[in-house]
Amino acid sequence: MIRWLLPHPALSAMLLVVWLLMANTITVGGFVVGTILGVILPKFTQPFWPDRPRIRFGRALIAYLAVVLFDVLVANFQVAWLILFRRNRDLRSRWLVIPIELTTPEAVTMLAGTISLTPGTVSSDVSADGRYLLVHALDVTDEAAEIARIKARYEARLQQVFI
């Protein structure tokens, strides 16, 4: 019964939170409207999600989010230092082709989004077969080390989150 009413519980919760954030206040009416939207919208969009990804909510997801938040914070300072104290001609911008082992489109999208959220790197393209991700990095000394770092810090953790 619950699965029928809430086919995507995480999406329902996210819609409720986003609704309350957009309303910029927490009221009973806003909570009721957000709950109704959180139930109705996933129910109507259910046919468009035939192969819903399975996400492991727990330690793996919390660890992933903690690593991402830490990396975003550190990268902000690194990019600020580069902009303030390094000349443009001394930057070593590179295009990185990262081979990815993630299988679901949602996991690949999450990896690309994570890379784009981290200052100094931007995901540019995913290959047609979904096996490679093209990333632009602002300052890279060792391309292989940077690719290995992205794979170890983000992709390996996403493989644990998406089962």
KARA-V62587 format. One record per run of one state. SS is the DSSP state (@ for helix, = for strand, . for the rest). FROM is the first residue (numbers start at 1). LEN is the number of residues. If there is no record, write none. Layout:
BEGIN
SS/FROM/LEN + SS/FROM/LEN
END
This chain:
BEGIN
./1/1 + @/2/4 + ./6/3 + @/9/15 + ./24/4 + @/28/21 + ./49/6 + =/55/1 + ./56/3 + @/59/27 + ./86/2 + @/88/3 + ./91/3 + =/94/6 + ./100/5 + @/105/13 + ./118/3 + =/121/6 + ./127/5 + =/132/6 + ./138/5 + @/143/19 + =/162/1 + ./163/1
END
